[in-house]
Amino acid sequence: KVLAIVLQKIESEIFIDKIYRKLRLERYTVFTKHDCILCKESEYVEVKKIVSQELLNIGLKFKLS
């Protein structure tokens, strides 16, 4: 139970505090859903690039779709 709470806090810090906030500051139309960022199809390439860079900045290995 404690581990689940810790993991949720880490996920929130990454996706809400870092990625979502940065995207909103850059005026992208985005929404979050758990560990996902939803965006307009027309902004997909730019958003994916920012998400990738933010994940790399914190040293995570990942695969985006």
C-alpha positions in Angstrom: 0.0 0.0 0.0 2.8 2.4 0.9 4.7 1.6 -2.3 1.6 2.3 -4.4 1.3 5.7 -2.8 4.9 6.5 -3.4 4.7 5.4 -7.0 1.6 7.6 -7.5 3.4 10.6 -6.1 6.4 10.0 -8.4 4.1 9.6 -11.4 2.3 12.8 -10.5 5.6 14.7 -10.1 6.7 13.6 -13.6 3.5 13.9 -15.6 1.7 16.8 -13.8 4.5 18.9 -12.2 7.0 18.6 -15.0 5.6 17.5 -18.4 2.0 18.8 -18.2 3.0 22.1 -16.7 5.7 22.7 -19.4 3.3 21.8 -22.2 0.6 24.2 -20.8 3.1 27.0 -20.4 4.0 26.5 -24.1 0.3 26.8 -24.9 -0.3 23.2 -26.1 -3.8 21.8 -25.6 -3.1 18.7 -23.5 -4.9 16.6 -20.9 -3.5 13.9 -18.6 -4.8 10.4 -18.0 -2.8 8.4 -15.5 0.7 8.2 -17.1 -0.5 9.5 -20.5 -0.6 12.9 -22.1 -3.4 13.4 -24.5 -3.0 16.1 -27.2 -4.4 17.3 -30.5 -3.3 15.2 -33.4 -1.9 18.4 -35.1 0.4 19.0 -32.1 1.5 15.3 -31.6 5.0 15.6 -33.0 5.9 18.7 -31.0 4.3 17.3 -27.8 6.1 14.0 -28.2 9.4 15.7 -28.6 8.9 17.7 -25.4 7.7 14.6 -23.4 10.7 12.7 -24.7 13.2 15.4 -23.7 11.6 15.8 -20.2 11.8 12.0 -19.6 15.5 12.0 -20.8 16.3 14.9 -18.5 15.3 12.9 -15.5 17.2 9.8 -16.7 14.2 7.5 -17.5 14.3 4.7 -20.1 11.0 4.7 -22.0 9.0 3.9 -25.1 6.5 6.4 -26.4 3.6 5.6 -28.7 
